[in-house]
């Protein structure tokens, strides 16, 4: 599985990275592990999966984490997660 993470501010891409996980773990665990890795790499607090975020991710295979998803104040518009290969 490959998951692409992008950090956006004012319609400009600030950072991006692709996390690859070829383990035999479940899809959900792979996604959570990748999110943990990217939060460490980008020095972010972990976002909260709101119902709207979960629905968007299930429907489109990608989702955006905005200020509503973070407890701390963020200095970007949103973090986008996109599954590019399963």
Secondary structure by P-SEA (a helix, b strand, c coil): cbbbbbbbccccccbbbbbbbcccccaaaaaaaaaaaaaaaaccccccccaaaaaaaaaccccccccccccccccccbbbbbbccc
